[in-house]
């Protein structure tokens, strides 16, 4: 993941966004450990193994919050 963050910064990306199944506690903890924060929940966005799944959107700021683009 650190390599992905470095590549994103190299192209001046400001935010990295991820989507995680709300029921995947391990993945949610993994992303939190990497500095991602939950920004949205979208209920019943996917049908997996016979059940609706909620999607959690997480984001990590890659540069200083509020930093100018250039």
N, CA, C and O of each residue as an XYZ file, in Angstrom:
280
protein
N       0.823     -1.189      0.000
C       0.000      0.000      0.000
C       0.869      1.254      0.000
O       0.528      2.251     -0.638
N       1.987      1.204      0.714
C       2.843      2.399      0.744
C       3.315      2.755     -0.662
O       3.444      3.934     -0.993
N       3.573      1.744     -1.490
C       3.969      1.998     -2.882
C       2.824      2.668     -3.644
O       3.062      3.571     -4.446
N       1.601      2.240     -3.403
C       0.450      2.880     -4.052
C       0.314      4.331     -3.606
O       0.025      5.206     -4.423
N       0.521      4.595     -2.318
C       0.459      5.976     -1.830
C       1.526      6.822     -2.516
O       1.257      7.949     -2.931
N       2.735      6.279     -2.634
C       3.833      7.015     -3.273
C       3.512      7.303     -4.739
O       3.764      8.407     -5.221
N       2.968      6.333     -5.439
C       2.610      6.541     -6.854
C       1.508      7.580     -7.005
O       1.541      8.406     -7.917
N       0.537      7.531     -6.109
C      -0.551      8.508     -6.160
C      -0.017      9.916     -5.897
O      -0.415     10.868     -6.569
N       0.876     10.049     -4.932
C       1.469     11.362     -4.656
C       2.279     11.856     -5.850
O       2.293     13.051     -6.146
N       2.955     10.932     -6.534
C       3.788     11.305     -7.678
C       2.970     11.934     -8.801
O       3.487     12.746     -9.569
N       1.707     11.565     -8.898
C       0.836     12.163     -9.923
C      -0.066     13.233     -9.320
O      -1.058     13.643     -9.924
N       0.299     13.680     -8.110
C      -0.371     14.764     -7.401
C      -1.811     14.462     -6.993
O      -2.652     15.359     -6.934
N      -2.083     13.187     -6.714
C      -3.407     12.846     -6.180
C      -3.508     13.413     -4.767
O      -2.531     13.404     -4.018
N      -4.663     13.893     -4.414
C      -4.885     14.479     -3.099
C      -5.497     13.469     -2.126
O      -5.166     13.466     -0.941
N      -6.382     12.621     -2.625
C      -7.137     11.681     -1.797
C      -7.061     10.286     -2.404
O      -7.117     10.135     -3.625
N      -6.934      9.267     -1.557
C      -7.059      7.875     -1.981
C      -8.381      7.385     -1.399
O      -8.661      7.601     -0.220
N      -9.193      6.725     -2.226
C     -10.517      6.263     -1.822
C     -10.570      4.748     -1.949
O     -10.031      4.170     -2.892
N     -11.232      4.113     -0.977
C     -11.431      2.669     -1.029
C     -12.874      2.324     -0.751
O     -13.593      3.088     -0.107
N     -13.292      1.182     -1.233
C     -14.624      0.670     -0.962
C     -14.504     -0.697     -0.311
O     -13.826     -1.579     -0.839
N     -15.157     -0.880      0.831
C     -15.022     -2.107      1.619
C     -16.408     -2.621      1.987
O     -17.296     -1.842      2.332
N     -16.587     -3.932      1.912
C     -17.814     -4.563      2.387
C     -17.943     -4.276      3.884
O     -17.016     -4.547      4.647
N     -19.063     -3.742      4.301
C     -19.265     -3.367      5.704
C     -19.100     -4.551      6.653
O     -18.764     -4.365      7.822
N     -19.327     -5.736      6.172
C     -19.187     -6.922      7.012
C     -17.767     -7.434      7.129
O     -17.511     -8.372      7.884
N     -16.840     -6.837      6.399
C     -15.454     -7.292      6.414
C     -14.662     -6.491      7.450
O     -13.929     -5.561      7.113
N     -14.826     -6.872      8.705
C     -14.186     -6.145      9.807
C     -12.664     -6.118      9.678
O     -12.034     -5.116     10.019
N     -12.074     -7.194      9.196
C     -10.623     -7.243      9.025
C     -10.136     -6.201      8.040
O      -9.137     -5.526      8.289
N     -10.834     -6.062      6.922
C     -10.450     -5.065      5.922
C     -10.673     -3.645      6.436
O      -9.872     -2.749      6.169
N     -11.754     -3.447      7.165
C     -12.006     -2.116      7.734
C     -10.899     -1.737      8.717
O     -10.428     -0.599      8.703
N     -10.476     -2.675      9.571
C      -9.376     -2.410     10.512
C      -8.063     -2.168      9.769
O      -7.288     -1.288     10.143
N      -7.814     -2.950      8.716
C      -6.608     -2.795      7.901
C      -6.531     -1.384      7.326
O      -5.493     -0.730      7.420
N      -7.618     -0.918      6.737
C      -7.640      0.420      6.158
C      -7.501      1.499      7.238
O      -6.814      2.501      7.037
N      -8.149      1.288      8.369
C      -8.019      2.248      9.465
C      -6.562      2.333      9.931
O      -6.048      3.422     10.188
N      -5.912      1.191     10.036
C      -4.498      1.153     10.427
C      -3.621      1.931      9.444
O      -2.602      2.500      9.835
N      -4.014      1.954      8.181
C      -3.267      2.668      7.144
C      -3.617      4.155      7.074
O      -3.077      4.880      6.238
N      -4.510      4.607      7.941
C      -4.839      6.024      7.983
C      -6.094      6.418      7.240
O      -6.362      7.607      7.071
N      -6.873      5.444      6.791
C      -8.137      5.739      6.118
C      -9.207      6.021      7.163
O      -9.171      5.474      8.265
N     -10.152      6.870      6.812
C     -11.301      7.128      7.665
C     -12.579      6.875      6.875
O     -12.624      7.082      5.663
N     -13.604      6.429      7.569
C     -14.894      6.192      6.927
C     -15.538      7.528      6.581
O     -15.596      8.435      7.412
N     -16.020      7.638      5.349
C     -16.678      8.872      4.915
C     -18.119      8.649      4.459
O     -18.885      9.606      4.342
N     -18.495      7.393      4.199
C     -19.870      7.137      3.752
C     -20.197      5.658      3.871
O     -19.319      4.797      3.819
N     -21.476      5.393      4.029
C     -22.003      4.025      3.967
C     -23.154      4.009      2.978
O     -24.043      4.860      3.017
N     -23.117      3.041      2.106
C     -24.159      2.906      1.096
C     -24.842      1.554      1.319
O     -24.258      0.507      1.037
N     -26.073      1.578      1.824
C     -26.745      0.322      2.148
C     -27.159     -0.471      0.915
O     -27.568      0.084     -0.105
N     -27.039     -1.782      1.046
C     -27.538     -2.733      0.050
C     -27.080     -2.421     -1.369
O     -27.894     -2.383     -2.292
N     -25.809     -2.202     -1.543
C     -25.289     -1.890     -2.886
C     -24.800     -3.124     -3.630
O     -24.550     -3.055     -4.834
N     -24.660     -4.235     -2.949
C     -24.213     -5.447     -3.629
C     -24.911     -6.678     -3.100
O     -25.241     -6.762     -1.917
N     -25.134     -7.637     -3.989
C     -25.755     -8.910     -3.628
C     -24.664     -9.966     -3.690
O     -24.169    -10.296     -4.768
N     -24.288    -10.500     -2.517
C     -23.184    -11.463     -2.451
C     -23.626    -12.651     -1.605
O     -24.124    -12.482     -0.492
N     -23.441    -13.846     -2.139
C     -23.769    -15.079     -1.417
C     -25.179    -15.048     -0.833
O     -25.398    -15.454      0.308
N     -26.123    -14.566     -1.621
C     -27.522    -14.595     -1.233
C     -27.972    -13.537     -0.250
O     -29.032    -13.665      0.363
N     -27.163    -12.477     -0.090
C     -27.551    -11.420      0.845
C     -27.083    -10.068      0.333
O     -26.075     -9.961     -0.366
N     -27.834     -9.043      0.695
C     -27.415     -7.684      0.361
C     -26.236     -7.279      1.236
O     -26.184     -7.627      2.415
N     -25.292     -6.545      0.660
C     -24.119     -6.066      1.390
C     -24.070     -4.549      1.327
O     -24.395     -3.937      0.311
N     -23.656     -3.963      2.437
C     -23.454     -2.515      2.490
C     -22.023     -2.199      2.080
O     -21.099     -2.955      2.382
N     -21.847     -1.085      1.398
C     -20.525     -0.631      0.970
C     -20.080      0.523      1.863
O     -20.813      1.494      2.051
N     -18.877      0.406      2.408
C     -18.289      1.474      3.209
C     -17.222      2.150      2.369
O     -16.305      1.493      1.875
N     -17.337      3.465      2.205
C     -16.313      4.229      1.503
C     -15.364      4.823      2.534
O     -15.787      5.434      3.515
N     -14.068      4.628      2.289
C     -13.033      5.158      3.170
C     -12.101      6.026      2.338
O     -11.962      5.825      1.132
N     -11.466      6.989      2.992
C     -10.516      7.827      2.267
C      -9.324      8.161      3.144
O      -9.404      8.165      4.372
N      -8.216      8.441      2.473
C      -7.002      8.885      3.142
C      -6.478     10.091      2.388
O      -6.329     10.060      1.166
N      -6.202     11.144      3.119
C      -5.604     12.341      2.519
C      -4.126     12.050      2.311
O      -3.447     11.589      3.228
N      -3.628     12.315      1.119
C      -2.240     11.985      0.777
C      -1.276     13.132      1.000
O      -0.071     12.911      1.122
N      -1.785     14.356      1.054
C      -0.917     15.502      1.316
C      -1.506     16.269      2.487
O      -2.475     15.815      3.094
N      -0.959     17.383      2.804
C      -1.465     18.151      3.938
C      -2.917     18.544      3.714
O      -3.248     19.087      2.660
N      -3.797     18.280      4.688
C      -5.201     18.688      4.525
C      -5.298     20.177      4.182
O      -4.679     21.025      4.824
N      -6.078     20.460      3.174
C      -6.269     21.850      2.745
C      -5.145     22.386      1.878
O      -5.152     23.560      1.510
N      -4.178     21.537      1.546
C      -3.039     21.994      0.737
C      -3.527     22.426     -0.650
O      -4.462     21.848     -1.203
N      -2.882     23.439     -1.188
C      -3.206     23.891     -2.528
C      -2.799     22.872     -3.563
O      -1.922     22.043     -3.316
N      -3.418     22.926     -4.697
C      -3.162     21.957     -5.771
C      -1.756     22.097     -6.320
O      -1.133     21.091     -6.660
N      -1.247     23.282     -6.415
C       0.072     23.473     -7.027
C       0.931     24.147     -6.043
O       2.098     24.418     -6.326
